[in-house]
Amino acid sequence: MPQVRLASRAVISAFDKTSDVEVIIPELERLGVRLLDVSVIGKSEVVQTISVTERSRGLLGVFGKKAQALGSLQVVEEPGVGTLSGAGPLVHVLVNSPSTSPTGALVMQGIPQRDALIYSDLLKHGKVILLVGVADRRIGERVRAVFEQHAGQSIGYYAGRPYGTAYHGVGPGLR
């Protein structure tokens, strides 16, 4: 069953360089962010360039010993976007709901549809998307600051819009 964030406090950003994502993950852990709440997704050819650490191999090597919290690297083919790779709740939704687009998966994670369309377009153009579910505004602002330090683009903090209260169902970009 796909994971859907019911408490929709999330910070999201797009990155050009995968090296930025490699540095951010340990910083998020130091802030107290649970790896269960972190999603990384990008085109397969871009995500595969994330370097391998000594602790483990592949994309999840950046997560160290706690990689099992995210699950394994998953690959999904999305029409109009291409082959995507990643880990976390966002990717879990895409893999387990074949009719859901990246836009629909972002909406399920608490991102408003108009902004989800922007992030889906960034994903289509080769950016790596990092989505972090946060417990409160204080942690959200700290995560946002980390994203800004590492050249995050289109950084957004979304709060107070639980999935299903303002919008749900089928609409443009959701299928």
C-alpha positions, 0 to 999 in steps of 0.5 A: 500500500502506498505511503501517503503523508497525512500530516502534510508538513514538507520541505521540497527542493530541486538540485542540479548536482547530485553532490549537493544531495550527498552532503545534505543527507547527513546534515538532515540526520543531524537536525533530527529528521527521520530517514523514513521522511526523506524522498530522493528522486531523479532521472535514472541517468542523473541519480546513478551519478551519485557517488558510492560511499564506503559504507554501502553501494549505490544511491542509498550509500549516502544514507549510511547504515540507516539505508534500510529505513528508506528501502531499496533503490526503486526504478519506475518508468513514467510516460512523458518523464522517462525512467526515474530512480529513487527512494522514500515515500514519494517513490513508493507511491509511484511504484505501487500506483501505476496510474499515478504521475509524479505530480499526483504523487507529490500532491499525495505528499502534501504539495499543492497541485500548481507547485507539484506541476512545477516540480514534475517539470523540473524532474523531467528536465533532469533535476534531482528532487529532495522531499523531506517530511518535517514534524514542525515549522522549526525543523522545516525552517532548518531544513529549508536553510540547509537546502539554501546552503547547498544551491537548492532551487524552487525551495518550498515549505508546505504546512497545514494542508492535510491530503484530502481536505483541500483537494483530492481525486482526479484532475489535470496532472494527477493521472 
